[in-house]
């Protein structure tokens, strides 16, 4: 037995008991093909008036995050992909310090026919370790992956709610503009596009899937709907700083209702009926105090009860213990939906 296989077996033994206690809901959806969606444009995310991304953009090798967990992953998993970096101007400059978008392209080395594509969105705070790891796992499973970097201005505490509305709106618009360009690449299969993300990344991913009919399936980690409730109840440190600023003007007991009109148009909960539950897999942590469980429950119900895995004994950050397991489940879900039997 190779060292790599030994460690995999050891990991399975360590976490088997925990995995067995996961709650799996609506598992029957796993092997069904994604349905075809054709919804009209949501005016908020319409980008026809914005300039297209020019095909002359070039790809370049990136400087990757130097994190131990990523080095450890690469030590035990032979890299089956190449990574390139590309940037493009934002559709609208919301913050003076952020005039461009940065994305990374993970391209499998062995290409058999057209490649399925997965778009990965980043978390709210911290670096890009989580989304980079997610991109590497999916690329090693045979997917072409586009990983977007975060917009740092989202973390400002002393802004009005409509500032966040503009950032999320243009995050989706810029992702759609990027997708227009990416689909001109000859190796990408335009009929096999998926999206994923964690926490805020999951919210962004769900909004892209809601806004764009080209996205066929989605895998969402720690996703919640009802953004006004999340902002009011979340224990995430940047959210609490933002909330502390808000309650200088609005009583905490009134905050959720006061925020709702602002966040209504970018809340995935509002648009969830546009999604087919057969095309979605969700992961939640039972002890999450950043995305309240009731907010995950709300969006799960609004989406029509998709396949949902609730992991036990962990919260928002400690759910990291399930991250490799979760990404493998998402990869398997995407494989099943796209019938990618030749991918390993």
SULFENWO-V774252 format. One record per helix or strand of 3 or more residues. SS is the DSSP state (h for helix, s for strand). FROM is the first residue (numbers start at 1). TO is the last residue. If there is no record, write none. Layout:
SS FROM TO
SS FROM TO
//
This chain:
h 3 20
s 23 25
h 27 31
h 43 45
h 68 76
s 81 89
s 100 108
s 115 121
h 129 140
s 144 148
h 152 155
h 161 182
s 188 198
h 200 211
s 217 221
h 227 233
h 237 246
h 252 266
h 268 274
h 277 279
s 280 285
h 293 302
s 307 311
h 318 338
//
